[in-house]
Amino acid sequence: MDFDYKSVKEWLESHVHQSITERSNAEDFKLMTNILKCHPDYDKWTYKIPEIFTITRSSQKKNLQVYVKFVGFDNKRLVSWVSCANRKIKKKDPLTQAMRTAITPQIQAFRTKHPVQECEICKVCRKIEVDHYPKTFANIKKTFLECDTNAKLPSKFIWIKSAYYFHPNDTTFAQKWETYHKDRATYRYLCDKCNQTNK
């Protein structure tokens, strides 16, 4: 198998909700090990010898996920199969991520107020995401940052459970952003596929 994105994804899709060990399936275990070694940071890891591969989906967006139990380490670790397939890691911008995290309660409020979740384009009712529309999140963020070009942007962030949060020292900045976003953001429901193709 070629270790490109499409091939790896198709293979994982066909093995979702499975745990693979060398004893249970030596061939699949070897294949997963070779995919793992394609991760761009593999050589830097302290624990490298896989013991169990678990292929599953995320609870919210249902994206494919791969957890690995390494020899010498007690807990399973989430490993980006996309990074393995692409041989690169997408770097997260801490400021953008913190700005998204800060407005999460507003997104949740929209979901609560509009309990019938149906894609506005294709009308399906599964894997529904909240999309900023007609103004995109990127546009609202851009105009906010341009409001005061002399403002000092946050440079230190808090990392909790795979997300960046604003540092307590930047509470004023965070509050201004939350208010600005709340006054301008409107939304619509899209399924994950339509959301990706309409960005």
Contacts in CASP RR format, 6 or more apart in sequence:
PFRMAT RR
TARGET T0000
AUTHOR 0000-0000-0000
METHOD contacts of the structure
MODEL  1
MDFDYKSVKEWLESHVHQSITERSNAEDFKLMTNILKCHPDYDKWTYKIP
EIFTITRSSQKKNLQVYVKFVGFDNKRLVSWVSCANRKIKKKDPLTQAMR
TAITPQIQAFRTKHPVQECEICKVCRKIEVDHYPKTFANIKKTFLECDTN
AKLPSKFIWIKSAYYFHPNDTTFAQKWETYHKDRATYRYLCDKCNQTNK
1 7 0 8 1.000
1 8 0 8 1.000
1 11 0 8 1.000
1 31 0 8 1.000
3 34 0 8 1.000
3 35 0 8 1.000
3 38 0 8 1.000
3 84 0 8 1.000
3 85 0 8 1.000
4 85 0 8 1.000
5 82 0 8 1.000
5 85 0 8 1.000
5 86 0 8 1.000
7 85 0 8 1.000
8 35 0 8 1.000
8 81 0 8 1.000
8 84 0 8 1.000
8 85 0 8 1.000
9 64 0 8 1.000
9 81 0 8 1.000
9 85 0 8 1.000
11 31 0 8 1.000
12 55 0 8 1.000
12 64 0 8 1.000
12 66 0 8 1.000
12 81 0 8 1.000
13 64 0 8 1.000
15 28 0 8 1.000
15 55 0 8 1.000
16 55 0 8 1.000
16 56 0 8 1.000
16 57 0 8 1.000
16 64 0 8 1.000
17 55 0 8 1.000
17 56 0 8 1.000
17 57 0 8 1.000
18 54 0 8 1.000
18 55 0 8 1.000
19 52 0 8 1.000
19 53 0 8 1.000
19 54 0 8 1.000
19 55 0 8 1.000
20 28 0 8 1.000
20 29 0 8 1.000
20 32 0 8 1.000
20 52 0 8 1.000
20 53 0 8 1.000
20 54 0 8 1.000
20 55 0 8 1.000
21 29 0 8 1.000
21 51 0 8 1.000
21 52 0 8 1.000
21 53 0 8 1.000
22 29 0 8 1.000
22 30 0 8 1.000
29 50 0 8 1.000
29 53 0 8 1.000
32 50 0 8 1.000
32 53 0 8 1.000
32 66 0 8 1.000
33 50 0 8 1.000
35 81 0 8 1.000
35 84 0 8 1.000
35 85 0 8 1.000
36 42 0 8 1.000
36 50 0 8 1.000
36 53 0 8 1.000
36 68 0 8 1.000
36 79 0 8 1.000
36 84 0 8 1.000
38 84 0 8 1.000
38 85 0 8 1.000
38 87 0 8 1.000
39 79 0 8 1.000
39 80 0 8 1.000
39 83 0 8 1.000
39 84 0 8 1.000
40 83 0 8 1.000
40 87 0 8 1.000
40 88 0 8 1.000
40 89 0 8 1.000
41 83 0 8 1.000
41 89 0 8 1.000
42 48 0 8 1.000
47 70 0 8 1.000
47 71 0 8 1.000
47 72 0 8 1.000
47 73 0 8 1.000
47 77 0 8 1.000
48 70 0 8 1.000
49 70 0 8 1.000
49 71 0 8 1.000
49 72 0 8 1.000
50 68 0 8 1.000
50 69 0 8 1.000
50 70 0 8 1.000
50 71 0 8 1.000
51 68 0 8 1.000
51 69 0 8 1.000
51 70 0 8 1.000
51 71 0 8 1.000
52 68 0 8 1.000
52 69 0 8 1.000
52 76 0 8 1.000
53 66 0 8 1.000
53 67 0 8 1.000
53 68 0 8 1.000
54 66 0 8 1.000
54 67 0 8 1.000
54 68 0 8 1.000
54 69 0 8 1.000
54 76 0 8 1.000
55 64 0 8 1.000
55 65 0 8 1.000
55 66 0 8 1.000
56 64 0 8 1.000
56 65 0 8 1.000
56 66 0 8 1.000
56 67 0 8 1.000
57 63 0 8 1.000
57 64 0 8 1.000
57 65 0 8 1.000
58 65 0 8 1.000
61 127 0 8 1.000
61 129 0 8 1.000
61 192 0 8 1.000
62 127 0 8 1.000
62 192 0 8 1.000
64 81 0 8 1.000
65 78 0 8 1.000
65 81 0 8 1.000
66 78 0 8 1.000
66 79 0 8 1.000
66 80 0 8 1.000
66 81 0 8 1.000
67 76 0 8 1.000
67 77 0 8 1.000
67 78 0 8 1.000
67 79 0 8 1.000
68 76 0 8 1.000
68 77 0 8 1.000
68 79 0 8 1.000
69 75 0 8 1.000
69 76 0 8 1.000
69 77 0 8 1.000
70 77 0 8 1.000
80 89 0 8 1.000
82 90 0 8 1.000
83 89 0 8 1.000
83 90 0 8 1.000
92 164 0 8 1.000
94 157 0 8 1.000
94 164 0 8 1.000
95 153 0 8 1.000
95 154 0 8 1.000
95 157 0 8 1.000
95 164 0 8 1.000
96 141 0 8 1.000
97 157 0 8 1.000
97 163 0 8 1.000
97 164 0 8 1.000
98 154 0 8 1.000
98 157 0 8 1.000
98 164 0 8 1.000
98 165 0 8 1.000
98 166 0 8 1.000
98 174 0 8 1.000
99 141 0 8 1.000
99 177 0 8 1.000
99 181 0 8 1.000
100 137 0 8 1.000
101 163 0 8 1.000
101 164 0 8 1.000
101 165 0 8 1.000
101 166 0 8 1.000
102 165 0 8 1.000
102 166 0 8 1.000
102 174 0 8 1.000
102 177 0 8 1.000
102 178 0 8 1.000
102 181 0 8 1.000
103 177 0 8 1.000
103 178 0 8 1.000
103 181 0 8 1.000
103 182 0 8 1.000
103 185 0 8 1.000
106 178 0 8 1.000
106 181 0 8 1.000
106 182 0 8 1.000
106 185 0 8 1.000
107 130 0 8 1.000
107 187 0 8 1.000
110 130 0 8 1.000
110 187 0 8 1.000
111 117 0 8 1.000
111 130 0 8 1.000
114 189 0 8 1.000
117 125 0 8 1.000
117 128 0 8 1.000
117 189 0 8 1.000
118 124 0 8 1.000
118 125 0 8 1.000
118 128 0 8 1.000
118 189 0 8 1.000
119 125 0 8 1.000
119 128 0 8 1.000
119 189 0 8 1.000
119 190 0 8 1.000
119 191 0 8 1.000
119 194 0 8 1.000
120 188 0 8 1.000
120 189 0 8 1.000
120 190 0 8 1.000
120 194 0 8 1.000
121 190 0 8 1.000
121 191 0 8 1.000
121 194 0 8 1.000
121 198 0 8 1.000
122 191 0 8 1.000
122 193 0 8 1.000
122 194 0 8 1.000
124 191 0 8 1.000
126 191 0 8 1.000
127 191 0 8 1.000
127 192 0 8 1.000
127 193 0 8 1.000
128 189 0 8 1.000
128 190 0 8 1.000
128 191 0 8 1.000
128 192 0 8 1.000
129 189 0 8 1.000
129 190 0 8 1.000
129 191 0 8 1.000
129 192 0 8 1.000
129 195 0 8 1.000
130 187 0 8 1.000
130 188 0 8 1.000
130 189 0 8 1.000
131 187 0 8 1.000
131 188 0 8 1.000
131 189 0 8 1.000
131 190 0 8 1.000
131 195 0 8 1.000
131 198 0 8 1.000
132 139 0 8 1.000
132 140 0 8 1.000
132 185 0 8 1.000
132 186 0 8 1.000
132 187 0 8 1.000
133 186 0 8 1.000
133 187 0 8 1.000
133 188 0 8 1.000
134 186 0 8 1.000
135 184 0 8 1.000
135 185 0 8 1.000
135 186 0 8 1.000
137 185 0 8 1.000
140 180 0 8 1.000
140 181 0 8 1.000
140 184 0 8 1.000
140 185 0 8 1.000
143 184 0 8 1.000
144 177 0 8 1.000
144 180 0 8 1.000
144 181 0 8 1.000
145 153 0 8 1.000
147 180 0 8 1.000
151 173 0 8 1.000
153 173 0 8 1.000
154 166 0 8 1.000
154 167 0 8 1.000
154 169 0 8 1.000
154 170 0 8 1.000
154 173 0 8 1.000
156 167 0 8 1.000
156 169 0 8 1.000
156 170 0 8 1.000
157 164 0 8 1.000
157 165 0 8 1.000
157 166 0 8 1.000
157 167 0 8 1.000
158 164 0 8 1.000
158 165 0 8 1.000
158 166 0 8 1.000
158 167 0 8 1.000
159 165 0 8 1.000
166 173 0 8 1.000
166 174 0 8 1.000
190 198 0 8 1.000
END
